[in-house]
Amino acid sequence: MTILSILLSETSESLEVLREKYSQYEGRFTVVKSGDNKRFYLQTNAPFQKKFNDDNQRQSHQEYLPNPREIVESGDYPNLESNHIWFDALYALAIAEARQCSVPNIKDGSYFNGQPLPNPPTGGYFETGLFWNYVWTRDISYAVELSLAVVDPIRALNSLNFKLSELREGDNLQIIQDTGTGGSYPISSDRVAWSFGCRTLLQQLQGEKRHDFAQRSYQALKNTIEHDRQVIFDPQDGLYRGEQSFLDWREQSYPDWTKEDPVQIAMSKALSTNCCHYHALQLATTLAGELGNSDQQERYQQWAEDLRQAIRTHLYLPEQQLYSTFITTTFAPAPAHQYDLLGNAWAILLDIADEQQAKQIVSHYPHLPKGASVIWPQQRDTLIYHNQAIWPFVTAFWLRAAKKVENAPAVTLGISSLVRGAALSLSNMENFDAVTGRVEIDSEHKEPQVNSPRQLWSVAGYLSMIHDIIFGLTWTDSGIRLAPYITREFRNHLLPNSNQLVLKGFPYRSYQLDIQINLPPVTEEMVGAYTVGEIRLNGQGITSEITEAMLSDRNLVEVDLVEGKTETSPLNLVNNLEDYRYRFAPRPPIVESITAIDEQLAIRFNLNGENPDEVTVNMYRDGELVAKGLSGNLKSWRDHNSQGTRSPSYCYNLETVYITSGTTSQRSQPFCYWGSNSERISYVNADQFSASGGQFSEGHGRKHFENWGQPGDSITVNLKAQLNGRHAIQVVAGNGAGAINTGITCAVKHLQMKNLQNSQIVADGYLMMPQLGSWERWLESSVIFTQIDLIANQDYEIKIFSDAQAINMSSFAHNANYTGGNGGTEAYNYVNIAQIKLNALT
């Protein structure tokens, strides 16, 4: 049985057909040679998307994507010669779409009133896709890292520089977090993903441009790292808070109860985002050393190693042999049995996972016949976008991880997924339904919910598959290494007429390379991959990386592949797509109440609509598993290790597991026992505040201070501790400055609590109060824990104020052109605070 999802069904000198396995859909490829270049015609009978989010998308799609489609090779860019039309054509398509994403200026509906931004740099930008005419931090960084640093380094440089900004008043250059959940940073906090594109581009640049960019990059990284360390780093477990990288549509990958409560996402600790922070620290270490800053080099090196160990300790699930996608939120401090492809790929590629873990991750992550979905398991009652989707750029990073651990089936399936997607769509699409592989499924709604042709990072992902996997190119700070990884199944099924694969005119700095892979003969063997025999540079055998000193202006690199081991690697391939329990997780259960009964705590819950005969229940207390495999027919459970009303302030949450498949739900929203009448919660209301700035108001349903939050504003309260021990501090706040899913005005304020008897600071941290879409809504902020136990009946002071770190993205000059809401014309960090809460934990 083949892993490939698309097969070569017809081949001749002028026509080749790739047909999807088990369907009638196919891509047809013809070629007309014109001098040294080729003119390809691509055609498919697979359906295109028919539903669009607006008329502009519909029109641009119709104009951009004819069927058949003509692609002409350009002599100014690399091209392929393989003796297979489809292989050469799809590479030419990716190069053509990279060129089409190369624009002189950029625009977005939320900036400059939708008009092109002023003063574009010489050399232009990369825009994000046909439907996305802007530059976003993570998109450009991942795309540059995958391949665009090579395709057009100056355009990549302009695009990365665009995502750096000083404050409006100048200085403090940092990386920009784009508009996002709850008003962006610090709810979303993966801006350090910028470091991936930065590192790869530095390996391509030369001379003054490299020197200047290295200095600018180090300054931005240093300032961003130091800022994040104060605002989103948790010294208790050594992880960074904030939303997942790329998976930024709340209910698409988080529990549905976070959809309207984005502060829970702010308090999550995501694998992918922590990997981004780790990489940023690594790069900062390297640049600090390069620039002679030895103290900073040592500091960031230690921070990076500490973070690597924290990720291993708190996010690896040894029983599942995968890294969890996140710790859901503060009062549920355990890794969820949910997984994401990008985070696990980074764990492997950055050596966060050890060698054994890395192999286990690739073999255990569930794959579907059309490829690996970006999250696992899928979420019930959630439309397709990140949920139940294949994203080509993530597949490209997963391919690198699979190659690193030499898992040939995973590489074969990943290549097949990228080839099938481009061949049947005639473009490098944003995403695909993970089950059917279609760009759009037959559904009442539009699914996937958004799907742009020539999506930049998908284009870059296809090029990466050719450059990094097939031709085995990797960059170092001093040169190039080649280690092609071609599986027998891919070669024998899809490239049977190829004796050589030649990548012509490949650029490296100021040099040109023609890279020729010599393939072994076709055989019946389908297991494993070829190994590298000899590598020759301009006819001379080499055994090390290729450095600049070894290169001429134009160079021939030859790589001989030879038969190697035929051992297979395991792959978790989920073929049962009919039974929903093998693909979906159960809906997250709901804790209804906690009651003290007979010197125990009784937790009452419901299954949120799941069939009780199909699931078992796992119970967690303060992040620790305390009961496993409970019957789904239970309505409540007693904690025999609790002490009724004398119990500490335990927080409980649950997950359910499908008995037949083992897929596990998201965790329920945590429910904490604050005493029989919540007497362990102390409140200080707004009419007891001593406030500087703002005005006292009784509007929006609660007493509060409004128009409060300018740099000099503060709130101070004095209170007497009611109970001994550790406490969790929150405020009840309203932020109607923007929608819950976008914007740049998440409110951020510094909170300190001081013991008035000895002036000792007992709590110190930053409050996150996200946009909620309306000033009428009130929600708890993020949590700040006391670092020193409170003493009952002693007097304390809590002060909430602004400082240099208590800022959001509206404080940066980059957003002076923002016209999508508050925070464009001036920095906007206003918030209504109605109450301060002290939650006693013991």
Buried (B, 14 or more C-beta within 10 A) or exposed (E): EBBBBBBBEEBEEEBBBBBBBEEEBBBBBBBEEEEEEBBBBBBBEBBBBEEBEEEEBBEBBEEBBEEEBEBEBBEEBBBBBBBBBBBBBBBBBBBBBBBBBBBEBBBBEBBBEEEBBEEBBEBBBBBBBBBBBBBBBBBBBBBBBBBBBBBBBBBBBBBBBBBBBBBBEEEBBBBBBBBBBBBBBBBBBBBBBBBBBBBBBBBBBEEEBBEEBBEBBBBBBBBBBBBBBBBBBBEEEBBBBBBBBBBBBBBBBBBBBBBBBBBBBBBBBBBBBBBBBBBBBBBBBBBBBBBEBEEBBEBBBEBBBEBBEBBBEBBBBEEBBBBBBBBBBBBBBBBBBBBBBBBBBBBBBBEBBEEEBBBBBBBBBBBBBBBBBBBBBBBBEBBBBBBBBBBBBBBBBBBBBBBBBBBBBBBBBBBBBBBBBBBBBBBBBBBBBBBBBBBBBEEEEBBBBBBBBBBBBBBBBBBBBBBBBBBBBBBEEEBBEBBBBBBBBBBBBBBEBBEEBBBBBBBBBEBBBBBBBBBBEBEEEBBBBBBBEEBBBEEEEBEEBBEEEBBEEEBBBBBBBEBBEEEEBEBBBBEEBEEBBBBBBBBBBBBEEBBBEEEBBBBBBBBBEBEBEBBBBBBBBBBEEBBEEBEBEBEBBBBEEBEBBEBBBBBBBBBBBBEEBEBBBBBBBBBBBBBEEEEBBBEBBBEEBEBBBBEEBEEBEBBBBBEBBBBEBBBEBEBEBBBBBBBBBBBBBBBBBBBBBBBBBBBBBBBBBBBEEEEEEBBBBBBBBBBBBEBEBBBBBBBBBBBEBBBEEBEBBBBBBBEEBBBBBBBBBBBBBBBBBBBBEEBBBBBBBBBBBBBBBE
